[in-house]
Amino acid sequence: MKRRRFLGYVLAGPVLVTAASTRADADITEIIDLNDIMTAAALPTSGLIAVEVGADGTVSFALPRAEVGQGITTSTAMLIAEELSVPLRRVRVTLADARPELLFNQLTGASNTTIATYTPIRVAAAVARQRLLQAAASSWRVPAGSLTLTDGVISDRAGRRADIGALAGPAASARTLAVPVELTPRESFTVIGTPQSRVDALDAVTGRKKFAMDLDVPGAAPAMVCRPPTINGRPGPVANLAEVRAMPGVTDVVPISTGVAVRAATFGQCIDAVRALRVAWLPGPVDGRSQAGVLRELAAAELPLGPRPLTPYVEGFFTFHFRSNSALETNCAIADVRAGRAEIWSGLKSPIVAKQAIAARLGLPPDRVTVHVTEGGGSFGRKLFFDAALEAAELSQRIGKPVKLMWHRADDSRQGRTHPAATSRVRIAYAGAAVLGFEQRHTSITTDLGHGLGELLTAMAARLPIGDRAFAQTFFQFSHASPYRFGLHSRLLAETGSGFNTGSMRNVYSPDTTCARELMIDRLGVRIGKDPFMVRRDLLRDGRARAVLAAAAEAGGWGRELPAGMAQGIAFHAEYKAVSAALVEIDCRPETVNRPIRDGVGGPRVTRVVFAVDVGLAVNPRGLEAQMMGGIMDGIALALTSSLHLKDGHFLEASWDDYAYTRQWNTPAELRVIVVPSSSEEPGGAGELGVAASMAAVACAYARATGTMPAVFPINHGTLSFTPKPTVPPIPASPAHGGPGA
């Protein structure tokens, strides 16, 4: 078939339901990156996701991914609206329940959603369009080619008109049919590629958007868990169970595997009960460990570089501390477990694995567990894990009542998922202006990848080039691009340690590895007498990469004069068929660094960011800009302020008031995102793209402003700007109207 010609299906049903059929033609050994692997794995079940045209003229689609604020319900609706020629407002995109039959086609991660679903969704919509036109042609006894479909209405040359809703029944089929279709060519797009506001924007800003804790499940009462003072400790005897059960509003207090759970009439009463519990805690797997010991463990696990080169070289060593993976929406879930069945509601990015794990925990067959995927308030990798759903299910089964379980902010900070501490050593050998070799040895506390993505790759590992190695090494290699002409290069990962709750935080390994690499490229430039922009431009492999670098440099006025103590930094990052470049200006002058910040970290301030990006075909440029803005804020935080401090088996941070994410006082006053035009027919990955280049550019700017290359991240990690809250009770006292404890 031609490039835009595909085979779709009309599924048997009372109204029009259509789906796509696609086939991977590439041999698995030709797969380049992690995104390709995920897309290939999703292809066999792409025909199981369907577009439905209803009798009321609305078009419905249950997206087998998680909407956590990244805007994929909007971009998905745009794909359907384009191929079906309906107004965007008539497309209803919901989130599919966990569907085990989809196999690897219901995982949200690695910036893969738009890439993997771009063609199947369009094919299903195109089949619907063709069937509707054929139904109208049959009714009016005219050739289908003489009809037009615009804004959801089919018309003919005689002036007859019919809404697609009126044709949904006639267009349906009593049996499944194979239907060849041709997709709309790019030059004819009227929706795809145009800036669109989010379809859920009004509900979000008016408070009508529903998240898990907003759902009204009959009988589901608030629940929280009293957690151990150290990471992954275990509950022992409880001294005052009867006393706490008698507290106002409390209905149940029972030990579960992760702590002591409380169910009450309100979350405020849950907090009071949790704070009142007196539990004899058993030690966790990292009791007594502090960050100095973690760094020693990383040093012992580091893989050696090759022999020292005979030519000149530059070498650097960098340390990255633990970082919190807390999202705006705290970890939460609703569970209703009764005899022989269970029903779960939660924002989940790996719902199939969650369904299987919950069934195993409850001792139920998987087909007796229903998992509803709700929209989530942020994730950045956090919702790949489903610990709240497991706890809610366990608690509901124990007490025989439905529960609405929510973590406290302190739970998220101290017992939630983290980006693991890591180190990275880089060596670049050169002769004149030519780079002869590049080596990077990245050493990390073990990243927990056991959330379903690992299951996908394990099934394919035997056919991958490095399939005999650990999954983490596979993930590491296939999530990294090598954009520069570095001669002989090697990049290896070593992981060590266990017992920490780590995870695939946004961009996973790339922010750290890219930051280390870009800092060393700046150092190389100093050695060979080239400025940071020129050394990158001359080393980048292809014109597309050089174009985004040039776009950022030109728009940002690379090389412009700044006061002493201020400087520019520039960095590049490529992943998942997308390229990006960030130009940053930073203010490290004493009056800025030492400015008073109430209960916060001051330090250097990023004053300006220009970010250029080429993701191939940008389905929604406005959504792409928003993604990059969020990634830039992440990059600034990782470079300057955001980290966790480990002491005696627990993190000192107990909420976002302690954890110094990018705040208003260090947000750049000037921020510009440039979407570089592309002629590509396919979209690239964008969900994580903004983080790595931004972090690296901030680090490079800091080095130029201060004359000292940073080696420990975040740069302000040594500044503890708060008094640590107690770990017992695990939930801090609530603020008292701005008074003590506020």
MIMAR-422098 format. One record per residue (C-alpha): residue in one letter; x, y, z. Coordinates in pm, whole numbers, padded with zeros to 5 digits, always signed. Layout:
AXYZ/...
end
This chain:
M+00000+00000+00000/K+00106+00362-00050/R+00242+00562+00241/R-00094+00715+00331/R-00304+00408+00247/F-00398+00178+00533/L-00637-00104+00619/G-00898-00039+00884/Y-01200-00223+01019/V-01571-00164+01069/L-01653-00347+01391/A-01985-00522+01431/G-02229-00315+01636/P-02555-00116+01642/V-02379+00217+01575/L-02073+00291+01369/V-01755+00161+01537/T-01427+00159+01347/A-01070+00058+01424/A-00726+00043+01264/S-00496-00234+01150/T-00123-00168+01120/R+00180-00387+01079/A+00542-00340+01170/D+00760-00410+00867/A+01096-00334+01031/D+01304-00615+01177/I+01341-00580+01553/T+01723-00551+01519/E+01674-00228+01326/I+01496-00063+01619/I+01682+00248+01725/D+01530+00379+02045/L+01300+00292+02331/N+01012+00475+02168/D+01038+00257+01858/I+01027-00052+02077/M+00713+00064+02255/T+00545+00160+01927/A+00629-00176+01770/A+00492-00357+02074/A+00165-00163+02053/L+00104-00238+01685/P-00046-00590+01714/T-00336-00465+01927/S-00392-00130+01756/G-00706-00271+01594/L-00863-00314+01938/I-00897+00060+02000/A-01202+00205+01829/V-01374+00530+01728/E-01751+00534+01777/V-02000+00767+01606/G-02316+00807+01811/A-02671+00875+01702/D-02646+01222+01857/G-02358+01308+01624/T-02084+01298+01885/V-01769+01098+01821/S-01638+00897+02116/F-01299+00742+02177/A-01168+00562+02486/L-00798+00645+02488/P-00583+00360+02628/R-00342+00605+02791/A-00344+00829+03100/E-00418+01201+03078/V-00216+01357+03358/G-00203+01714+03234/Q+00010+01663+02924/G-00284+01735+02690/I-00317+01403+02507/T-00698+01407+02520/T-00681+01730+02320/S-00429+01606+02064/T-00622+01279+02028/A-00946+01469+01965/M-00760+01672+01702/L-00657+01357+01514/I-01016+01234+01505/A-01158+01574+01411/E-00911+01598+01121/E-00985+01263+00961/L-01358+01263+01031/S-01416+01630+00940/V-01607+01709+01257/P-01576+02010+01489/L-01337+01950+01776/R-01615+02019+02025/R-01805+01712+01905/V-01524+01470+01988/R-01540+01308+02333/V-01217+01147+02447/T-01236+00944+02768/L-00981+00716+02931/A-01014+00342+02883/D-01039+00104+03176/A-00756-00143+03216/R-00777-00380+02917/P-00538-00675+02945/E-00611-00775+02586/L-00422-00463+02473/L-00100-00619+02604/F+00167-00349+02564/N-00072-00089+02424/Q-00187+00073+02749/L+00132+00215+02897/T+00183+00592+02918/G+00551+00682+02917/A+00867+00759+02720/S+00689+01040+02531/N+00525+00765+02327/T+00151+00836+02325/T+00127+01056+02017/I+00385+00856+01823/A+00221+00518+01890/T-00141+00628+01845/Y-00100+00883+01562/T-00168+00644+01275/P-00412+00393+01437/I-00647+00667+01560/R-00644+00843+01224/V-00709+00516+01041/A-01009+00438+01263/A-01150+00788+01206/A-01089+00763+00830/V-01278+00434+00816/A-01569+00602+00995/R-01563+00887+00744/Q-01569+00646+00450/R-01854+00440+00592/L-02062+00749+00664/L-02013+00874+00309/Q-02107+00532+00171/A-02421+00524+00386/A-02528+00865+00260/A-02449+00769-00100/S-02660+00456-00069/S-02951+00648+00080/W-02941+00921-00183/R-02838+00689-00467/V-02542+00900-00571/P-02169+00816-00597/A-01986+00853-00265/G-01720+01055-00443/S-01975+01327-00521/L-02043+01392-00150/T-01867+01621+00094/L-01830+01589+00471/T-01771+01916+00652/D-01822+02004+01020/G-01999+01673+01080/V-02253+01721+00801/I-02264+01531+00471/S-02404+01716+00170/D-02452+01653-00200/R-02472+01872-00508/A-02851+01877-00494/G-02840+02050-00156/R-02937+01751+00059/R-02772+01745+00403/A-02743+01486+00676/D-02569+01497+01011/I-02332+01208+01078/G-02544+01111+01378/A-02837+01030+01152/L-02611+00803+00947/A-02437+00625+01237/G-02688+00338+01231/P-02694+00285+00853/A-02314+00304+00843/A-02277+00031+01105/S-02216-00332+01017/A-02345-00657+01160/R-02005-00815+01099/T-01646-00698+01112/L-01517-00575+00775/A-01172-00490+00643/V-01180-00143+00485/P-00887+00012+00294/V-00863+00389+00349/E-00638+00675+00248/L-00543+00927+00516/T-00559+01301+00471/P-00229+01434+00331/R-00040+01685+00545/E-00092+01967+00297/S-00469+01932+00347/F-00466+01944+00728/T-00703+02196+00883/V-00685+02080+01246/I-00359+01888+01295/G-00073+02134+01326/T-00290+02428+01432/P-00267+02578+01785/Q-00562+02457+01990/S-00663+02528+02348/R-00717+02224+02560/V-01056+02057+02540/D-01064+02037+02922/A-00937+02392+02988/L-01271+02541+03094/D-01348+02255+03332/A-00998+02280+03478/V-01014+02653+03556/T-01373+02639+03686/G-01317+02344+03917/R-01545+02107+03727/K-01271+01872+03609/K-01298+01540+03792/F-01001+01364+03950/A-01007+01048+04157/M-01086+01218+04487/D-01374+01410+04323/L-01563+01095+04228/D-01879+01009+04419/V-01857+00634+04478/P-02136+00521+04711/G-02011+00451+05061/A-01648+00543+04989/A-01519+00726+05297/P-01183+00905+05339/A-00885+00696+05442/M-00519+00763+05516/V-00222+00558+05635/C+00005+00615+05932/R+00346+00545+05783/P+00684+00448+05934/P+00948+00706+06026/T+01204+00551+05791/I+01178+00447+05426/N+00978+00125+05385/G+00971+00042+05754/R+00703-00200+05869/P+00426-00171+06127/G+00460-00351+06457/P+00222-00352+06756/V-00013-00055+06799/A-00045+00060+07160/N-00370+00254+07136/L-00592+00098+06869/A-00908+00112+07081/E-00846+00473+07180/V-00801+00587+06817/R-01104+00388+06698/A-01312+00586+06948/M-01202+00923+06808/P-01467+01144+06639/G-01563+01028+06291/V-01331+00728+06287/T-01492+00410+06154/D-01195+00174+06117/V-00828+00145+06219/V-00641-00159+06088/P-00280-00252+06013/I-00198-00308+05644/S+00128-00404+05477/T+00264-00047+05456/G+00141+00099+05786/V-00173+00145+05992/A-00476+00258+05793/V-00751+00485+05922/R-01099+00534+05771/A-01311+00826+05893/A-01587+01063+05792/T-01344+01335+05678/F-00980+01361+05582/G-00929+01601+05872/Q-01045+01331+06112/C-00813+01084+05935/I-00520+01317+05996/D-00609+01356+06364/A-00627+00976+06402/V-00301+00916+06216/R-00123+01169+06437/A-00265+01004+06750/L-00152+00648+06669/R+00134+00503+06874/V+00299+00233+06664/A+00610+00028+06740/W+00779+00045+06399/L+01005-00224+06262/P+01315-00114+06068/G+01315-00059+05694/P+01580-00168+05442/V+01769+00163+05447/D+01758+00243+05819/G+02064+00435+05930/R+02172+00530+05579/S+02256+00890+05492/Q+02368+01063+05176/A+02740+01028+05252/G+02702+00650+05265/V+02503+00648+04941/L+02783+00838+04767/R+03037+00583+04891/E+02819+00304+04755/L+02798+00475+04417/A+03175+00521+04408/A+03227+00150+04474/A+02992+00053+04191/E+03133+00286+03925/L+03252+00114+03608/P+03603+00214+03500/L+03678+00427+03197/G+03909+00287+02935/P+04285+00344+02934/R+04388+00706+02945/P+04422+00835+02590/L+04759+00938+02449/T+04603+01255+02312/P+04479+01553+02517/Y+04149+01499+02698/V+03907+01663+02938/E+03745+01473+03222/G+03481+01558+03480/F+03288+01395+03762/F+02939+01500+03869/T+02706+01413+04158/F+02326+01424+04145/H+02132+01389+04470/F+01792+01227+04524/R+01498+01427+04386/S+01128+01397+04469/N+00883+01258+04212/S+00576+01406+04385/A+00302+01535+04156/L+00057+01817+04220/E-00214+01558+04291/T-00110+01348+04587/N-00105+00971+04547/C-00465+00851+04579/A-00721+00587+04480/I-01074+00467+04548/A-01139+00097+04609/D-01456-00102+04662/V-01373-00465+04734/R-01659-00701+04810/A-01694-01079+04808/G-01546-01214+04489/R-01489-00882+04308/A-01307-00548+04325/E-01346-00208+04160/I-01068+00052+04159/W-01053+00417+04047/S-00714+00589+04013/G-00492+00788+03777/L-00275+00507+03641/K-00018+00502+03362/S+00026+00123+03371/P-00329+00004+03447/I-00291-00348+03308/V-00004-00423+03544/A-00197-00253+03826/K-00499-00475+03760/Q-00284-00788+03766/A-00100-00683+04084/I-00420-00589+04265/A-00582-00920+04169/A-00281-01106+04306/R-00282-00904+04631/L-00652-00973+04684/G-00641-01336+04575/L-00894-01275+04299/P-00893-01377+03933/P-00794-01076+03717/D-01132-01080+03541/R-01296-01008+03877/V-01101-00682+03917/T-01215-00370+03730/V-00968-00082+03713/H-01099+00257+03601/V-00836+00507+03484/T-00916+00858+03606/E-00755+01179+03490/G-00455+01270+03701/G-00316+01596+03833/G+00042+01555+03715/S+00267+01253+03710/F+00613+01294+03550/G+00651+00917+03589/R+00500+00896+03938/K+00174+00736+03823/L+00356+00450+03654/F+00334+00311+04007/F+00007+00221+04174/D+00094+00194+04543/A-00212+00395+04654/A-00439+00166+04452/L-00282-00142+04613/E-00324+00007+04961/A-00683+00109+04896/A-00769-00238+04768/E-00601-00408+05062/L-00776-00181+05313/S-01118-00217+05151/Q-01084-00594+05155/R-00976-00594+05519/I-01272-00389+05644/G-01532-00485+05381/K-01613-00121+05300/P-01528+00112+05012/V-01253+00366+05079/K-01125+00688+04927/L-00756+00666+05017/M-00526+00967+04989/W-00160+01016+05076/H-00053+01324+05269/R+00209+01555+05117/A+00453+01428+05377/D+00388+01071+05263/D+00470+01169+04904/S+00796+01336+05007/R+00922+01074+05249/Q+00775+00744+05129/G+00694+00829+04766/R+00896+00777+04450/T+01225+00956+04390/H+01469+01016+04111/P+01766+00810+04236/A+02094+00963+04345/A+02361+00920+04079/T+02709+01013+03962/S+02839+01058+03610/R+03199+01060+03488/V+03276+01192+03139/R+03598+01189+02938/I+03643+01347+02594/A+03965+01285+02400/Y+04058+01528+02125/A+04330+01632+01883/G+04310+01988+01762/A+03941+02061+01699/A+03854+01696+01633/V+03697+01477+01902/L+03850+01131+01895/G+03656+00960+02169/F+03380+01005+02427/E+03326+00793+02738/Q+03055+00823+03001/R+03010+00606+03308/H+02682+00673+03482/T+02631+00516+03825/S+02293+00525+03994/I+02097+00391+04284/T+01873+00131+04122/T+01583+00276+03924/D+01266+00076+03980/L+01137-00002+03629/G+00905-00284+03733/H+00583-00106+03639/G+00498-00276+03317/L+00755-00123+03087/G+00999-00382+03208/E+00747-00652+03121/L+00729-00519+02767/L+01104-00522+02712/T+01159-00857+02878/A+00936-01015+02617/M+01147-00865+02340/A+01489-00878+02503/A+01618-01194+02335/R+01603-01022+01996/L+01756-00692+02100/P+02125-00616+02038/I+02199-00609+02410/G+01926-00842+02519/D+02158-01047+02740/R+02217-00750+02971/A+02001-00614+03248/F+01685-00431+03154/A+01813-00110+03307/Q+02113-00109+03074/T+01878-00170+02780/F+01653+00116+02888/F+01956+00340+02939/Q+02104+00272+02596/F+01779+00291+02400/S+01660+00614+02565/H+01979+00802+02475/A+02069+00955+02141/S+02430+01034+02041/P+02389+01364+01854/Y+02755+01461+01828/R+03042+01339+01612/F+03239+01197+01901/G+03451+00936+01723/L+03471+00619+01930/H+03222+00654+02209/S+03088+00440+02491/R+02820+00506+02749/L+02753+00258+03027/L+02526+00241+03328/A+02594+00075+03661/E+02319+00053+03922/T+02357-00035+04287/G+02162-00044+04609/S+01801-00129+04684/G+01538-00045+04938/F+01466+00305+04811/N+01140+00394+04637/T+01277+00512+04305/G+01111+00547+03966/S+01116+00671+03609/M+01094+01040+03686/R+01044+01264+03382/N+01326+01213+03129/V+01469+00934+03354/Y+01850+00924+03308/S+01879+01196+03045/P+01883+01517+03256/D+02186+01398+03452/T+02377+01242+03164/T+02308+01532+02929/C+02404+01790+03191/A+02737+01615+03249/R+02804+01584+02875/E+02717+01945+02794/L+02935+02081+03075/M+03228+01884+02937/I+03160+02014+02584/D+03196+02365+02726/R+03524+02264+02888/L+03640+02115+02559/G+03555+02445+02389/V+03776+02632+02632/R+04065+02394+02563/I+04040+02421+02183/G+03954+02789+02174/K+03592+02768+02052/D+03292+02933+02210/P+03013+02704+02339/F+02783+02765+02044/M+03049+02708+01781/V+03186+02390+01935/R+02837+02237+01941/R+02749+02354+01592/D+03064+02198+01450/L+03017+01868+01634/L+02645+01806+01575/R+02580+01532+01322/D+02289+01666+01117/G+02131+01981+00984/R+01811+01944+01184/A+02006+01950+01509/R+02214+02247+01396/A+01896+02431+01296/V+01743+02423+01646/L+02076+02521+01800/A+02102+02816+01559/A+01739+02914+01624/A+01796+02931+02000/A+02125+03120+01958/E+01982+03373+01715/A+01660+03442+01904/G+01845+03457+02235/G+02117+03690+02110/W+02398+03449+02183/G+02712+03637+02281/R+02541+03958+02388/E+02713+04158+02659/L+02590+04105+03013/P+02699+04256+03348/A+02971+04083+03546/G+02821+03792+03739/M+02567+03720+03467/A+02619+03485+03173/Q+02456+03284+02900/G+02462+02907+02865/I+02357+02693+02572/A+02290+02320+02550/F+02145+02059+02314/H+01945+01740+02364/A+01789+01487+02128/E+01554+01198+02200/Y+01270+01001+02042/K+01302+01164+01697/A+01293+01515+01840/V+01569+01773+01890/S+01593+02069+02126/A+01827+02349+02227/A+01810+02584+02524/L+01974+02924+02570/V+01967+03045+02929/E+02077+03363+03102/I+02156+03347+03473/D+02219+03607+03740/C+02483+03502+03993/R+02559+03848+04129/P+02584+03865+04511/E+02279+04091+04544/T+02074+03826+04363/V+02224+03516+04522/N+02187+03660+04873/R+01841+03811+04830/P+01617+03720+05125/I+01359+03452+05052/R+01118+03369+05334/D+01142+02997+05411/G+01301+02929+05074/V+01621+02884+04879/G+01743+03197+04703/G+02069+03154+04516/P+02121+03225+04145/R+01822+03321+03932/V+01755+03228+03572/T+01636+03552+03413/R+01578+03446+03052/V+01521+03125+02855/V+01490+03075+02480/F+01403+02717+02391/A+01398+02587+02032/V+01238+02255+01949/D+01172+02039+01644/V+00947+01740+01715/G+00869+01666+01354/L+00497+01711+01297/A+00359+01903+01596/V-00003+01790+01632/N-00087+02080+01866/P+00180+02353+01868/R+00014+02528+02164/G+00025+02210+02368/L+00386+02156+02262/E+00482+02501+02389/A+00316+02423+02723/Q+00507+02095+02750/M+00835+02275+02689/M+00754+02542+02948/G+00693+02274+03210/G+01013+02094+03112/I+01209+02420+03144/M+01078+02467+03499/D+01186+02110+03578/G+01532+02174+03433/I+01582+02492+03638/A+01474+02307+03952/L+01707+02012+03892/A+02002+02241+03825/L+01956+02488+04109/T+01729+02393+04398/S+01537+02064+04397/S+01673+01775+04599/L+01600+01550+04894/H+01832+01525+05194/L+01872+01169+05325/K+01953+01125+05694/D+01930+00811+05909/G+01703+00628+05667/H+01455+00906+05592/F+01429+01221+05384/L+01419+01548+05575/E+01172+01708+05335/A+00810+01663+05445/S+00614+01863+05188/W+00648+02108+04904/D+00706+02389+05154/D+01039+02212+05224/Y+01110+02083+04875/A+01246+02369+04663/Y+01094+02321+04320/T+01111+02620+04084/R+00915+02899+04252/Q+00806+03245+04143/W+01129+03397+04271/N+01349+03193+04037/T+01119+03162+03737/P+01258+03347+03433/A+01082+03675+03364/E+01137+03617+02992/L+01064+03277+02839/R+01021+03202+02471/V+00955+02867+02303/I+01033+02844+01931/V+00869+02558+01741/V+01101+02511+01444/P+00902+02433+01127/S+00935+02076+01006/S+00830+01899+00688/S+00810+01564+00864/E+00497+01350+00814/E+00533+01195+01160/P+00535+01335+01517/G+00826+01287+01755/G+00829+01260+02133/A+00772+01578+02334/G+00655+01487+02684/E+01002+01485+02841/L+01204+01675+02583/G+01221+02009+02763/V+01402+01890+03077/A+01754+01781+02983/A+01862+02072+02762/S+01722+02323+03013/M+01905+02171+03309/A+02229+02153+03113/A+02203+02511+02984/V+02148+02642+03339/A+02455+02452+03458/C+02665+02583+03169/A+02548+02939+03229/Y+02634+02910+03600/A+02984+02791+03513/R+03042+03087+03281/A+02895+03339+03528/T+03100+03221+03827/G+03412+03083+03658/T+03356+02754+03842/M+03208+02447+03678/P+02939+02300+03908/A+02998+01940+04004/V+02717+01876+04254/F+02348+01907+04169/P+02137+02082+04252/I+02381+02366+04300/N+02208+02476+04622/H+02192+02126+04771/G+02423+02226+05056/T+02175+02491+05174/L+01905+02356+05406/S+01654+02640+05424/F+01406+02478+05662/T+01387+02313+06002/P+01309+01943+05943/K+00974+01828+06074/P+00948+01525+06304/T+00898+01181+06150/V+00671+01073+06439/P+00390+01139+06396/P+00440+01105+06022/I+00199+01386+05929/P+00308+01733+06045/A+00073+01956+06240/S-00156+02164+06021/P-00076+02536+05978/A-00254+02763+06227/H-00372+03061+06024/G-00019+03184+05954/G+00087+03153+06315/P+00331+02901+06470/G+00352+02588+06257/A+00238+02770+05944/
end
